[in-house]
Amino acid sequence: MDRNLKSYKIEGIVIKRLNYREADKLVTVLTKNQGKIVLIAKGIRKINSRRAPHLELFNDISAYVTKGRSFDILTEVQTTQVHKEIKTDLNKVAFAYRIAEVIDRLCPEREDHYQIYLLCQKTLLQLNGSQGDKLKSLVEDFILELLIELGYLPRENVVKGEELDRFLSEVMEKNLKSDSFLRKL
């Protein structure tokens, strides 16, 4: 992406949303070509916002963005993939939230991570179509591949289960918020 452009197009996955000011939200998107970016969605919390349904967590989106002072501004957005099964199953929501939380914590902003984008997209599709015992294994495989891709683990070093959880906590220097939620399931 040319940094001199006043506006640009993105494809990405919504991984985080935070209320901002009276009617806005800060939306974190793992993009196909720009890595993780934080955008401001102005007026998104208003009842008549047409963009709000497109910016739900875990949605794949296509959007236009304009350069702003503090945050770039999301001007147009369209959903390309919804993952309906994730949103109707509490276990799947918990595991998808874990994926989003790990990405948000480990990936720096505006650093191109095309392989991580593809990995996240593939894992959400698999999570959407999977059931039961496969969910935990899918997310563990995702986290392991993410740690390898980011250089925290060599490719030949395979850790699973509690060992992976401990390693992840050491790398991030604190526990994930989703840990407490997943223990209750």
Secondary structure, 3 states (H helix, E strand, C coil): CCCCCCEEEEEEEEEEEEEECCCEEEEEEEECCCCEEEEEECCCCCCCCCCHHHHCCCCEEEEEEECCCCCEEEEEEEEEECCHHHHCCHHHHHHHHHHHHHHHHHCCECCCCHHHHHHHHHHHHHHHHCCCCHHHHHHHHHHHHHHHHCCCCCCCCCCCHHHHHHHHHHHHCCCCHHHHHHHHC
